[in-house]
Amino acid sequence: MKREDIFSSLSIDKSLANKYDFNPYYCCIESGLNDPILIDGKEFIDLASNNYLGLAADKRVIQAISVAAGKFGASMCGTPIATGSMILLQKLQKRLARFVGFEESIIFPSGYQANCAVFMSLAKQEDLIIIDHYAHASLIQGVRLVGCKVKPFLHNNMKHLRKLLEKAAEYKRVFVVTESVFSTEGSIAPFDEIVKLCEEFNAIPVIDDSHGIGVIGKTGRGILEEKNIKDFNGIYTASLGKALANAGGMISAKSELIEYLKYSCPGLIYSTALPPPVLAGMEAVLNIVKEEFSILSERMWRYKKLISGCLIDSGFILTEGQAPITSISVRNVEECALMAKLIHANNILVTPFIPPSVPPNESKIRMIAGANLSEKTIDKALNIFKKVARELELK
């Protein structure tokens, strides 16, 4: 191929967006995650962000970020192994480890990076990785980077997982990989059963708790608290940009593993550390979660039940999820685009998921109602959903 043809050969199929004169992706949001948010100068109800506890624009978090910026500046301009391992980072890593029940943790610039890095650093070509069929793209990408044997197991299907483990004796090491809360549908992994299977077959469990940390568990500590798993002998990853309302990702494990990653993980060693204001913002969020999780959680769950109930009564078909995620199941990509356009036209921001983000013929429209939303906002959203249902003639 000629050099001048390389870029001209790249293209994205936008036929669906052109057909409906609507592209729901890369919306220009002109505000923080307030209630309401601003898009193109118009007020929208935010049901798209992962701001579960509603803390992204909390004044206390903003204040902590501002103070840290004044004291430490915008960046340490270095990787954690060089100049980036500042006092805020070290304190936060220890606090996050304690929060989710581990000895140590390390923080990455993103959850995606943490998921890719863990497999690149630990898995070898002679190993086997068994991964849930619905696992997040960041986990799948991390697994692919290794080049070892990969076998998917049917979503949350313990019988299928057992069969694969029974046939895995030839491999040097076996990793079993899943998410805690599956973000497009809201199902929760039977992780206590997965851990028991891993103990039985001497496999290493790897859990991505990105949509679980700060969301599930009696005090918001995630999947291990939710499933009452003690002395977890595996690997834990999570995004810090969802319920914890900041940025970054984390890996937690026993101290020996974290020490190894600190000196051998390229994704950590060669990436600039998170800015001090972000680290301070995370500390503020953890303080709020410690004191107010029960209040915020109750509001978050109540909003989820109100929205789900309204959608079902209006004729929408929902996925069966156990988390505070509400997903409308649609038959095909075109129906998803049309429904998303109607919702957007009524000033609600939602997230349409179409292939390859979801399997073929499993398109979804996902909604998360953060605890920062007012009762008035939720009532308005319910009335809009009833209106959209009438326009779609669902009943």
Secondary structure, DSSP 8 states (H G I E B T S, - for coil): --HHHHHHT-----HHHHHHT---SS--B-S-S-SSEEETTEEEEE-SS--TTS-TT-HHHHHHHHHHHHHH-S---S-IIIII--HHHHHHHHHHHHHHT-SEEEEES-HHHHHHHHHHHH--TT-EEEEETT--HHHHHHHHHH-SEEEEE-TT-HHHHHHHHHT-TTSS-EEEEEESB-TTT--B--HHHHHHHHHHHT-EEEEE-TTTTTTSSTTS--HHHHTT--S--SEEEEESSSTT-S--EEEEE-HHHHHHHHHH-HHHHTS----HHHHHHHHHHHHHHHHHHHHHHHHHHHHHHHHHHHHHHTT--B---SSS-EEEE-SSHHHHHHHHHHHHHTTEE-EEE-TTSS-TT--EEEE---TTS-HHHHHHHHHHHHHHHHHHT--
